[in-house]
Amino acid sequence: LIAVIRQEPHPYFDRDGNNLRTAVDLSLKQALLGFDLNIEHLDEKLVNLHHVGEITSHHQVRQYKSKGMPVNQRASRFGDLFIEYRVEMPETVSATERKTLIELFPDLSLRGEYAPNVA
């Protein structure tokens, strides 16, 4: 008897040994100000992603210890969960929003030059 086991791809999670990988989309506001989100794990339990007050960069990967797959022969040990954060940019910025952004970030030039605010 020969048994062949194939693992079907999951729409959101990729397995890497005992580790899991996935991606989460964030708004620009969430990326800059922080967020408190829950995602559903493969076992249907919620995993809390609490990063209030933290800045998250586009394509930043965070590691969540022991939130991956069970380690073979050790039911109490789990791999890690790696989440890549993808920051969604707005398609347009109004004149008022543009003015506010320039006021919030005065040291950043619109010409690609860094202009430190020397006092």
Phi and psi in degrees as a GROMACS rama.xvg file:
@    title "Ramachandran Plot"
@    xaxis  label "Phi"
@    yaxis  label "Psi"
@TYPE xy
-118.215  123.919  ILE-2
-110.669  130.387  ALA-3
-112.47  123.956  VAL-4
-110.746  124.897  ILE-5
-115.76  135.479  ARG-6
-93.0676  120.988  GLN-7
-74.5359  139.425  GLU-8
-67.1331  142.54  PRO-9
-94.1959  145.877  HIS-10
-67.4487  -21.6145  PRO-11
-121.711  -28.0348  TYR-12
-112.473  141.293  PHE-13
-115.836  136.267  ASP-14
-93.0571  137.781  ARG-15
-134.136  83.7172  ASP-16
67.9828  -123.535  GLY-17
-90.2304  -3.59976  ASN-18
-93.5386  156.214  ASN-19
-120.04  147.915  LEU-20
-127.545  141.487  ARG-21
-153.734  175.815  THR-22
-129.683  147.978  ALA-23
-129.983  131.719  VAL-24
-88.5087  135.66  ASP-25
-122.641  149.039  LEU-26
-76.1078  163  SER-27
-60.6098  -38.4437  LEU-28
-60.3167  -46.3115  LYS-29
-63.25  -39.9121  GLN-30
-64.4888  -36.5368  ALA-31
-85.5526  -35.3855  LEU-32
-103.207  -15.9148  LEU-33
103.984  173.262  GLY-34
-160.388  162.838  PHE-35
-138.305  97.1334  ASP-36
-120.095  158.403  LEU-37
-119.967  136.98  ASN-38
-119.466  151.608  ILE-39
-88.4178  125.406  GLU-40
-80.1085  171.009  HIS-41
-58.0489  -32.1701  LEU-42
-85.193  9.77946  ASP-43
71.5886  5.40607  GLU-44
-81.8363  154.277  LYS-45
-88.4756  138.714  LEU-46
-110.199  121.879  VAL-47
-85.0309  129.161  ASN-48
-111.354  95.599  LEU-49
-107.206  106.445  HIS-50
-137.304  46.3625  HIS-51
-67.7972  132.925  VAL-52
79.9764  7.59735  GLY-53
-112.228  144.197  GLU-54
-89.6036  135.702  ILE-55
-117.931  126.194  THR-56
-84.3096  155.912  SER-57
-62.47  131.411  HIS-58
71.2441  10.6657  HIS-59
-65.9264  138.986  GLN-60
-113.633  128.089  VAL-61
-113.913  145.024  ARG-62
-105.87  131.232  GLN-63
-115.645  108.668  TYR-64
-63.1021  138.494  LYS-65
60.0007  27.9797  SER-66
-112.109  13.6118  LYS-67
-95.0426  -145.53  GLY-68
-86.7782  153.924  MET-69
-62.5883  141.733  PRO-70
-80.1501  130.205  VAL-71
-51.6758  138.83  ASN-72
68.1584  2.59324  GLN-73
-138.567  86.8858  ARG-74
-61.7905  -21.486  ALA-75
-92.3497  -2.64058  SER-76
-111.351  141.657  ARG-77
-133.218  151.843  PHE-78
-72.4573  -170.93  GLY-79
-106.997  161.184  ASP-80
-109.049  126.407  LEU-81
-111.671  123.933  PHE-82
-116.742  125.103  ILE-83
-94.0143  127.483  GLU-84
-96.8529  128.272  TYR-85
-112.493  118.918  ARG-86
-91.5213  121.734  VAL-87
-85.64  125.119  GLU-88
-90.7365  146.303  MET-89
-67.0859  150.666  PRO-90
-79.855  -26.9619  GLU-91
-140.092  158.533  THR-92
-132.591  124.781  VAL-93
-70.6283  165.893  SER-94
-60.1982  -40.4225  ALA-95
-65.5449  -43.9479  THR-96
-64.072  -40.3382  GLU-97
-60.7893  -45.8837  ARG-98
-61.3042  -43.3301  LYS-99
-62.593  -42.3613  THR-100
-63.5561  -41.1891  LEU-101
-63.3982  -39.2488  ILE-102
-69.1562  -35.6564  GLU-103
-71.5651  -31.6939  LEU-104
-123.885  65.811  PHE-105
-67.5153  -23.3406  PRO-106
-79.4557  -10.3658  ASP-107
-98.08  120.325  LEU-108
-77.9468  149.535  SER-109
-82.0339  -3.70818  LEU-110
-101.686  12.1045  ARG-111
85.0902  8.36752  GLY-112
-107.257  147.577  GLU-113
-90.1618  123.464  TYR-114
-120.529  88.4033  ALA-115
-63.7531  144.878  PRO-116
-81.4281  98.6424  ASN-117
-90.0343  123.31  VAL-118
